[in-house]
Amino acid sequence: IYKFLQIFLLCIALFLRLVSLPKFTENLMINIAAIEYYLPENILTNEDIAREFPEWSAEKIKAKIGVEARHIVKKTQTALDLAYEATQKLFKNNINIFLSYGSDLEYFCNVDLIDELAEDFKNKSFTRYLPKRLVYTIISKVVNNQFIGAKKSDYVLFFPRGNSIKGDKVINELIENNVKYIERYDDMYIDDFKSYEKKSKFGDNELVILCATRFSYTNLTLNDQENKGNDIIIKGIAKYIQSTNRKIVIHFFEKGQDVNEAKKLCKELKIENNIIWHKTMPMHELFKLYEKSHICFDQLGNNWLGAIGVFAILLGIPLISNVSKYKVPLPVVNATNEEEVYEGLVQLENEDFYERISSESREYAVKNLTPLKILKQLIKND
């Protein structure tokens, strides 16, 4: 009776929430409302400095520090004053950006998938205790109003076309509604990684392999893009282990619906003793694992690089992943099947190749995987 009352009260609460859900879900997505700045009016140029210090010419000052002019705050101005001025400009030049990270656009902006989503959610979390019709109503309102909110955006940032049929459909619909589309990958704020560095070295007695991708390759629910290719990774690594006498340690994480299947496969291939299984951990602990890893794996399914792979690239750790869909060459060892996984591991036995991939990875990340690249596109387009 107590459990029944809990479910009954939950249903009432959800029903009452639906009354205000339309307005709520229009703003549910991750949304950068606008970007603005303010520069103080007082300007000190190199010419001004040169007049006070004749031994330094304006050209010499620029050559020395790379600056031609600087904006100087008044003695009465504080950071709050600058923020206020920027805010004033913000309200005059408001730009709405839909910053999508995958399923929030592919599924939760896709009205054609409401039935599919409702069926999937019917067996998840607290929704398994709700009436089927109520689950459908919730999902329907969320998706419809998420799409309404997306159509009100000036820009939508999403992965390049060709990766997701469902995502491409939504992008095309948004473009038809005059929303400007900008391609993006998994960009990261570089400064967050300054305190971490790759500590493993080529030729260490123990080869440490890290794969933090969730396990999803058999019990797929919505589409094949949930396939991370974990079985391919496991089989390729197993073949490599059989071909070498080197001590190999593999770090896997117990996350995803196919963890048990993966453990069975590892046991069948007799590599279970090489594997250390981890529970979900804080990011700073995860990065400690990255630091001591020699090689990392990201998903090998029909996907783009995830954050797991980007972390490796940022730290200069050679990465093996499926990067077939990228338009430009990446400093990543491409693999789509177990044989290519094996060959990639063999390639990385070559010190020159290993060090080149490591060096190029970091350089590529600094140049291409930062928010500044997208920001420049936004400023240019606007």
KOLTIDO-784517 format. One record per residue (C-alpha): residue in one letter; x, y, z. Coordinates in Angstrom, 3 decimals. Each point is the difference from the previous one (the first is absolute). Layout:
+-------+----------+----------+----------+
! tormi !       c1 !       c2 !       c3 !
+-------+----------+----------+----------+
!     a !        X !        Y !        Z !
...
+-------+----------+----------+----------+
***
This chain:
+-------+----------+----------+----------+
! tormi !       c1 !       c2 !       c3 !
+-------+----------+----------+----------+
!     i !    0.000 !    0.000 !    0.000 !
!     y !    2.839 !    2.391 !    0.898 !
!     k !    1.684 !   -0.520 !   -3.406 !
!     f !   -3.334 !    0.498 !   -1.749 !
!     l !   -0.502 !    3.320 !    1.821 !
!     q !    3.489 !    1.121 !   -0.991 !
!     i !   -0.683 !   -0.692 !   -3.672 !
!     f !   -3.443 !    1.608 !    0.211 !
!     l !    1.406 !    3.204 !    1.515 !
!     l !    2.805 !    0.045 !   -2.569 !
!     c !   -2.542 !   -0.226 !   -2.827 !
!     i !   -1.950 !    2.923 !    1.456 !
!     a !    3.174 !    2.085 !    0.333 !
!     l !    0.995 !   -0.736 !   -3.595 !
!     f !   -3.484 !    0.820 !   -1.244 !
!     l !    0.046 !    3.363 !    1.781 !
!     r !    3.486 !    0.684 !   -1.379 !
!     l !   -1.231 !   -0.528 !   -3.542 !
!     v !   -2.150 !    3.082 !    0.353 !
!     s !    3.114 !    2.178 !   -0.037 !
!     l !    2.171 !   -2.377 !   -2.070 !
!     p !   -0.375 !    1.736 !   -3.404 !
!     k !    1.691 !    3.218 !    1.132 !
!     f !    2.547 !   -1.950 !    2.035 !
!     t !    1.139 !   -2.335 !   -2.769 !
!     e !    0.417 !    2.737 !   -2.607 !
!     n !    3.036 !    1.077 !    2.010 !
!     l !    1.079 !   -3.488 !    1.065 !
!     m !    2.917 !   -0.303 !   -2.399 !
!     i !    3.525 !    1.180 !    0.717 !
!     n !   -0.130 !    3.529 !   -1.331 !
!     i !    2.595 !    2.778 !   -0.228 !
!     a !   -2.318 !    2.991 !   -0.148 !
!     a !    2.671 !    2.426 !   -1.163 !
!     i !    3.671 !    0.970 !    0.053 !
!     e !    1.113 !    3.593 !    0.521 !
!     y !    2.951 !    2.079 !    1.285 !
!     y !    0.892 !    3.576 !    0.938 !
!     l !    3.296 !    1.863 !   -0.410 !
!     p !    0.755 !    3.187 !    1.988 !
!     e !   -0.009 !    3.175 !   -2.081 !
!     n !    3.421 !    1.242 !    1.115 !
!     i !    2.685 !   -1.381 !   -2.345 !
!     l !    3.746 !    0.047 !    0.581 !
!     t !    1.886 !   -0.564 !   -3.272 !
!     n !    3.641 !   -0.875 !   -0.609 !
!     e !    0.418 !    3.509 !   -1.420 !
!     d !   -1.150 !    1.442 !    3.346 !
!     i !    2.610 !   -2.078 !    1.824 !
!     a !    2.720 !    0.893 !   -2.517 !
!     r !   -0.606 !    3.714 !    0.603 !
!     e !    0.633 !   -0.545 !    3.715 !
!     f !    2.953 !   -2.341 !   -0.555 !
!     p !    1.742 !    1.142 !   -3.228 !
!     e !    2.572 !   -2.810 !    0.156 !
!     w !   -2.854 !   -2.417 !   -0.876 !
!     s !   -1.691 !    0.434 !   -3.388 !
!     a !   -3.599 !   -1.148 !   -0.585 !
!     e !    1.267 !   -2.698 !   -2.387 !
!     k !    2.544 !   -1.256 !    2.528 !
!     i !   -2.670 !   -0.245 !    2.711 !
!     k !   -2.271 !   -1.986 !   -2.314 !
!     a !    2.840 !   -2.327 !   -0.998 !
!     k !    0.822 !   -0.571 !    3.661 !
!     i !   -3.475 !   -0.703 !    1.419 !
!     g !   -2.261 !   -0.407 !   -3.038 !
!     v !   -2.424 !    2.726 !    1.108 !
!     e !   -0.861 !    3.246 !   -1.815 !
!     a !   -2.494 !    1.470 !    2.473 !
!     r !   -1.640 !   -0.772 !    3.302 !
!     h !   -3.322 !    1.090 !    1.497 !
!     i !    0.409 !    1.658 !    3.390 !
!     v !   -2.738 !    0.079 !    2.624 !
!     k !   -0.731 !    3.192 !    1.876 !
!     k !    1.065 !    0.196 !    3.628 !
!     t !   -3.654 !   -0.112 !    0.980 !
!     q !   -0.823 !   -3.061 !   -2.134 !
!     t !   -0.170 !   -3.522 !    1.409 !
!     a !   -0.516 !   -3.440 !   -1.565 !
!     l !   -3.678 !    0.360 !    0.854 !
!     d !   -0.197 !    3.191 !   -2.076 !
!     l !    1.523 !   -1.806 !   -2.989 !
!     a !   -2.415 !   -2.896 !    0.439 !
!     y !   -2.902 !    2.442 !    0.137 !
!     e !    1.018 !    1.647 !   -3.284 !
!     a !    0.395 !   -3.405 !   -1.666 !
!     t !   -3.430 !   -0.998 !    1.287 !
!     q !   -1.533 !    3.137 !   -1.502 !
!     k !    1.389 !   -1.006 !   -3.392 !
!     l !   -1.163 !   -3.560 !    0.610 !
!     f !   -3.628 !    1.006 !    0.274 !
!     k !    0.216 !    2.081 !   -3.171 !
!     n !    1.665 !   -2.742 !   -2.083 !
!     n !   -1.530 !   -3.235 !    1.251 !
!     i !    1.074 !   -3.183 !   -1.818 !
!     n !   -1.576 !   -3.365 !    0.804 !
!     i !    2.201 !   -3.064 !   -0.528 !
!     f !   -1.181 !   -3.606 !    0.236 !
!     l !    3.119 !   -1.853 !    1.158 !
!     s !   -0.859 !   -3.637 !   -0.658 !
!     y !    1.995 !   -2.944 !    1.270 !
!     g !   -1.723 !   -2.806 !   -1.881 !
!     s !   -3.200 !   -1.625 !    1.201 !
!     d !   -1.478 !    3.306 !    1.217 !
!     l !   -0.393 !    0.868 !   -3.698 !
!     e !   -0.151 !   -3.433 !   -1.661 !
!     y !   -2.791 !   -1.302 !    2.230 !
!     f !   -1.386 !    2.738 !    2.222 !
!     c !   -0.544 !    2.389 !   -2.913 !
!     n !   -1.294 !   -2.709 !   -2.332 !
!     v !   -3.793 !   -0.185 !    0.074 !
!     d !    0.058 !   -3.117 !   -2.209 !
!     l !    1.650 !   -1.956 !    2.828 !
!     i !   -2.504 !    0.730 !    2.775 !
!     d !   -1.508 !   -3.512 !   -0.087 !
!     e !    3.445 !   -1.594 !   -0.093 !
!     l !    1.268 !    2.122 !    2.891 !
!     a !   -3.097 !   -0.623 !    2.097 !
!     e !    0.383 !   -3.749 !   -0.508 !
!     d !    3.654 !    0.181 !    0.982 !
!     f !   -0.642 !    2.125 !    3.092 !
!     k !   -2.832 !   -2.266 !    1.088 !
!     n !    2.613 !   -2.437 !    1.314 !
!     k !    2.365 !    2.511 !    1.580 !
!     s !    0.334 !    1.676 !    3.390 !
!     f !   -3.174 !    1.105 !    1.799 !
!     t !   -1.988 !    0.057 !   -3.270 !
!     r !   -0.287 !   -3.789 !    0.141 !
!     y !   -2.541 !    0.509 !    2.803 !
!     l !   -2.132 !    2.449 !   -1.970 !
!     p !   -2.928 !   -0.746 !   -2.318 !
!     k !    1.090 !   -0.350 !   -3.602 !
!     r !   -2.265 !    2.849 !   -1.100 !
!     l !    1.511 !    2.373 !    2.560 !
!     v !    3.544 !   -0.828 !   -1.151 !
!     y !   -1.043 !    0.725 !   -3.586 !
!     t !   -1.555 !    3.344 !    1.025 !
!     i !    3.142 !    1.085 !    1.848 !
!     i !    2.338 !   -0.961 !   -2.852 !
!     s !   -2.295 !    1.585 !   -2.574 !
!     k !   -0.086 !    3.350 !    1.801 !
!     v !    3.744 !    0.009 !    0.644 !
!     v !    0.903 !   -0.779 !   -3.633 !
!     n !   -2.519 !    2.383 !   -1.577 !
!     n !    0.957 !    2.907 !    2.206 !
!     q !    3.709 !   -0.734 !   -0.290 !
!     f !   -0.412 !    0.260 !   -3.769 !
!     i !   -1.932 !    3.276 !    0.362 !
!     g !    2.864 !    1.367 !    2.075 !
!     a !    2.587 !   -1.170 !   -2.548 !
!     k !   -1.870 !    1.757 !   -2.822 !
!     k !    0.259 !    3.269 !    1.937 !
!     s !    3.807 !   -0.196 !   -0.012 !
!     d !    2.187 !    2.085 !   -2.289 !
!     y !    2.652 !   -2.731 !   -0.229 !
!     v !    0.142 !   -3.748 !    0.543 !
!     l !    3.338 !   -1.703 !    0.706 !
!     f !    0.051 !   -3.697 !   -0.866 !
!     f !    2.291 !   -2.697 !   -1.342 !
!     p !    0.753 !    0.009 !   -3.766 !
!     r !   -2.631 !   -1.470 !   -2.280 !
!     g !    0.245 !   -3.627 !   -0.995 !
!     n !    0.448 !   -1.389 !    3.493 !
!     s !   -3.645 !   -0.126 !    1.051 !
!     i !   -3.001 !   -0.399 !   -2.301 !
!     k !   -2.287 !    1.060 !    2.843 !
!     g !    2.182 !    2.966 !    0.869 !
!     d !    0.238 !    1.086 !   -3.649 !
!     k !   -3.801 !   -0.037 !   -0.241 !
!     v !   -0.347 !    2.396 !    2.943 !
!     i !    2.809 !    2.230 !   -1.291 !
!     n !   -1.739 !    0.289 !   -3.390 !
!     e !   -3.273 !    0.932 !    1.704 !
!     l !    1.741 !    2.658 !    2.087 !
!     i !    1.727 !    1.416 !   -3.097 !
!     e !   -3.433 !    0.233 !   -1.664 !
!     n !   -1.015 !    2.123 !    2.990 !
!     n !    2.945 !    2.374 !   -0.630 !
!     v !    2.224 !   -1.393 !    2.755 !
!     k !    3.673 !    0.182 !   -1.046 !
!     y !    1.931 !   -3.271 !    0.297 !
!     i !    3.655 !   -0.186 !    1.112 !
!     e !    1.919 !   -3.282 !    0.089 !
!     r !    1.755 !   -0.905 !    3.234 !
!     y !    1.919 !   -2.902 !    1.459 !
!     d !    0.766 !   -0.823 !    3.647 !
!     d !    1.663 !    3.230 !    1.036 !
!     m !    1.560 !    0.469 !    3.426 !
!     y !    1.328 !    2.895 !    2.051 !
!     i !    3.758 !   -0.582 !   -0.187 !
!     d !    0.778 !    1.775 !    3.273 !
!     d !   -1.857 !   -2.721 !    1.916 !
!     f !    2.781 !   -2.419 !   -0.950 !
!     k !    3.046 !    2.120 !    0.836 !
!     s !    0.571 !   -1.788 !    3.303 !
!     y !    0.128 !   -3.402 !   -1.725 !
!     e !    2.673 !   -1.478 !   -2.248 !
!     k !    0.869 !   -3.298 !   -1.601 !
!     k !    2.417 !   -1.783 !    2.348 !
!     s !    0.254 !   -3.332 !   -1.793 !
!     k !    2.975 !   -0.493 !   -2.319 !
!     f !    0.590 !   -2.137 !   -3.050 !
!     g !    1.877 !   -3.143 !    0.973 !
!     d !   -1.314 !   -0.265 !    3.567 !
!     n !    0.034 !   -3.608 !    1.204 !
!     e !   -3.769 !    0.018 !    0.398 !
!     l !   -2.332 !    1.069 !   -2.809 !
!     v !   -3.072 !    1.741 !    1.440 !
!     i !   -3.111 !    0.185 !   -2.187 !
!     l !   -2.982 !    2.129 !    1.021 !
!     c !   -3.520 !   -0.289 !   -1.400 !
!     a !   -2.593 !    1.971 !    1.966 !
!     t !   -2.745 !   -0.372 !   -2.611 !
!     r !   -3.268 !   -1.410 !    1.325 !
!     f !   -0.845 !   -3.535 !   -1.132 !
!     s !   -2.723 !    0.005 !   -2.629 !
!     y !    0.192 !   -2.386 !   -2.933 !
!     t !   -2.685 !   -2.705 !    0.235 !
!     n !   -3.086 !    1.179 !    1.899 !
!     l !   -0.589 !    3.074 !   -2.140 !
!     t !   -3.288 !    1.804 !    0.573 !
!     l !   -0.546 !    2.974 !   -2.289 !
!     n !    2.490 !   -0.358 !   -2.840 !
!     d !    3.334 !   -1.380 !   -1.119 !
!     q !    1.745 !    3.235 !    0.940 !
!     e !   -0.089 !   -1.220 !    3.585 !
!     n !    2.469 !   -2.667 !   -1.112 !
!     k !    3.369 !    0.923 !    1.517 !
!     g !    1.815 !   -2.954 !   -1.595 !
!     n !    1.275 !   -1.273 !    3.365 !
!     d !    0.081 !   -3.614 !   -1.215 !
!     i !    2.286 !    1.049 !   -2.874 !
!     i !    2.356 !    1.704 !    2.467 !
!     i !    0.085 !   -3.038 !    2.286 !
!     k !    0.641 !   -2.469 !   -2.829 !
!     g !    2.730 !    2.166 !   -1.546 !
!     i !    1.773 !    0.448 !    3.327 !
!     a !   -0.285 !   -3.742 !    0.715 !
!     k !    1.688 !   -0.807 !   -3.304 !
!     y !    2.795 !    2.434 !    0.819 !
!     i !    0.515 !   -1.478 !    3.475 !
!     q !    0.395 !   -3.444 !   -1.552 !
!     s !    2.723 !    1.326 !   -2.329 !
!     t !    2.250 !    1.639 !    2.603 !
!     n !    1.806 !   -0.836 !    3.218 !
!     r !   -0.330 !    3.533 !    1.291 !
!     k !   -1.953 !    0.542 !    3.228 !
!     i !   -3.283 !    1.719 !   -0.867 !
!     v !   -2.494 !    1.581 !    2.382 !
!     i !   -3.421 !    1.096 !   -1.265 !
!     h !   -2.278 !    2.409 !    1.837 !
!     f !   -3.737 !   -0.416 !   -0.680 !
!     f !   -2.989 !    1.594 !    1.711 !
!     e !   -3.127 !   -1.743 !    1.227 !
!     k !   -2.473 !    2.205 !   -1.804 !
!     g !   -2.478 !   -0.708 !   -2.782 !
!     q !   -2.599 !   -2.693 !   -0.518 !
!     d !    2.482 !   -2.511 !   -1.427 !
!     v !    2.549 !   -0.162 !    2.830 !
!     n !   -0.872 !   -3.624 !    0.814 !
!     e !    0.205 !   -0.971 !   -3.671 !
!     a !    3.430 !    1.637 !   -0.194 !
!     k !    1.232 !   -1.865 !    3.067 !
!     k !   -1.148 !   -3.290 !   -1.524 !
!     l !    1.819 !    0.812 !   -3.227 !
!     c !    3.205 !    0.889 !    1.877 !
!     k !   -0.175 !   -3.314 !    1.831 !
!     e !   -0.596 !   -1.946 !   -3.229 !
!     l !    3.045 !    1.675 !   -1.556 !
!     k !    2.036 !   -0.673 !    3.169 !
!     i !    1.001 !    3.605 !    0.650 !
!     e !   -1.977 !    0.562 !    3.215 !
!     n !    3.228 !   -0.014 !    2.040 !
!     n !    1.290 !    2.957 !   -2.021 !
!     i !   -3.007 !    2.141 !    0.857 !
!     i !   -0.659 !    2.330 !    2.914 !
!     w !   -3.682 !    0.906 !    0.294 !
!     h !   -0.888 !    3.404 !    1.450 !
!     k !   -3.191 !    1.495 !    1.322 !
!     t !   -0.967 !    3.518 !   -1.075 !
!     m !    2.476 !    2.437 !    1.548 !
!     p !    0.515 !    3.776 !    0.391 !
!     m !    1.645 !    1.725 !   -2.963 !
!     h !    3.254 !    0.759 !    1.825 !
!     e !    0.424 !   -3.723 !    0.739 !
!     l !   -0.776 !   -0.879 !   -3.618 !
!     f !    2.662 !    2.422 !   -1.216 !
!     k !    2.535 !   -1.676 !    2.272 !
!     l !   -0.703 !   -3.194 !   -1.962 !
!     y !    0.465 !    1.896 !   -3.264 !
!     e !    3.362 !    1.330 !    1.172 !
!     k !    1.477 !   -3.474 !    0.453 !
!     s !   -1.572 !   -1.518 !   -3.133 !
!     h !    2.042 !   -0.679 !   -3.147 !
!     i !   -2.925 !   -0.552 !   -2.389 !
!     c !   -3.692 !    0.915 !    0.154 !
!     f !   -3.058 !   -1.293 !   -1.813 !
!     d !   -3.166 !    1.873 !   -0.874 !
!     q !   -3.133 !   -1.442 !   -1.596 !
!     l !    0.374 !   -1.994 !   -3.196 !
!     g !   -3.646 !    0.139 !   -1.010 !
!     n !   -1.718 !    2.284 !   -2.485 !
!     n !    0.687 !    3.157 !    1.995 !
!     w !    2.196 !    3.053 !    0.368 !
!     l !    2.695 !    0.232 !    2.622 !
!     g !   -1.418 !    0.326 !    3.488 !
!     a !    1.386 !    1.897 !    2.972 !
!     i !    1.938 !   -3.151 !    0.942 !
!     g !    2.041 !    0.241 !   -3.192 !
!     v !    0.377 !    3.769 !    0.162 !
!     f !    1.522 !   -0.279 !    3.495 !
!     a !    2.673 !   -2.311 !   -1.429 !
!     i !    0.762 !    2.332 !   -2.917 !
!     l !    0.282 !    2.987 !    2.331 !
!     l !    2.521 !   -1.847 !    2.173 !
!     g !    1.976 !   -1.295 !   -2.988 !
!     i !   -0.822 !   -3.672 !    0.608 !
!     p !   -0.163 !   -2.037 !   -3.252 !
!     l !   -3.639 !   -0.819 !   -0.705 !
!     i !   -1.586 !   -2.871 !   -1.936 !
!     s !   -3.527 !    0.709 !   -1.210 !
!     n !   -2.306 !   -0.003 !   -3.009 !
!     v !    0.620 !    3.379 !   -1.639 !
!     s !   -1.042 !   -1.036 !   -3.515 !
!     k !   -2.657 !    2.718 !   -0.259 !
!     y !    2.230 !    2.950 !    0.711 !
!     k !    0.571 !    2.300 !   -2.964 !
!     v !    3.575 !    0.826 !    1.013 !
!     p !    2.744 !   -2.413 !    1.079 !
!     l !    0.355 !   -0.373 !    3.763 !
!     p !    3.031 !   -1.071 !    2.045 !
!     v !   -1.931 !   -3.125 !    0.965 !
!     v !    0.580 !   -3.652 !   -0.882 !
!     n !   -3.157 !   -0.888 !   -1.926 !
!     a !   -1.628 !   -3.383 !    0.672 !
!     t !   -3.376 !   -1.414 !   -1.006 !
!     n !    0.546 !   -3.723 !    0.622 !
!     e !    2.045 !   -2.285 !    2.273 !
!     e !    2.761 !   -0.487 !   -2.586 !
!     e !    0.512 !    3.754 !   -0.264 !
!     v !    0.056 !    0.248 !    3.808 !
!     y !    2.744 !   -2.621 !    0.072 !
!     e !    1.945 !    1.680 !   -2.820 !
!     g !   -0.340 !    3.369 !    1.738 !
!     l !    1.528 !   -1.396 !    3.192 !
!     v !    2.824 !   -1.509 !   -2.026 !
!     q !    0.599 !    3.352 !   -1.733 !
!     l !    0.314 !    1.698 !    3.369 !
!     e !    2.892 !   -2.335 !    0.849 !
!     n !    2.070 !    2.223 !   -2.310 !
!     e !    1.475 !    2.783 !    2.146 !
!     d !    0.154 !    2.609 !   -2.777 !
!     f !   -3.642 !   -0.615 !   -0.931 !
!     y !   -1.078 !   -0.008 !    3.646 !
!     e !    1.733 !    3.295 !    0.820 !
!     r !   -1.266 !    1.655 !   -3.194 !
!     i !   -3.623 !   -0.886 !    0.807 !
!     s !    0.483 !    1.208 !    3.572 !
!     s !    1.472 !    3.343 !   -1.075 !
!     e !   -2.488 !    0.631 !   -2.806 !
!     s !   -2.934 !   -0.848 !    2.282 !
!     r !    0.717 !    2.809 !    2.418 !
!     e !    0.669 !    2.479 !   -2.809 !
!     y !   -3.245 !   -0.934 !   -1.743 !
!     a !   -2.004 !    0.376 !    3.232 !
!     v !    1.334 !    3.477 !    0.755 !
!     k !   -0.769 !    1.129 !   -3.552 !
!     n !   -3.331 !   -1.698 !   -0.700 !
!     l !   -1.715 !   -1.243 !    3.140 !
!     t !   -0.476 !    3.226 !    1.930 !
!     p !   -3.181 !    2.105 !    0.332 !
!     l !    1.915 !    2.918 !   -1.542 !
!     k !   -0.248 !   -1.603 !   -3.440 !
!     i !   -3.796 !   -0.088 !    0.190 !
!     l !   -0.100 !    3.462 !    1.560 !
!     k !    1.936 !    1.452 !   -2.925 !
!     q !   -2.536 !   -1.536 !   -2.414 !
!     l !   -2.879 !    1.513 !    1.957 !
!     i !    1.590 !    3.443 !    0.021 !
!     k !    0.819 !   -0.239 !   -3.712 !
!     n !   -3.516 !   -1.127 !   -0.944 !
!     d !   -1.710 !    2.613 !    2.152 !
+-------+----------+----------+----------+
***
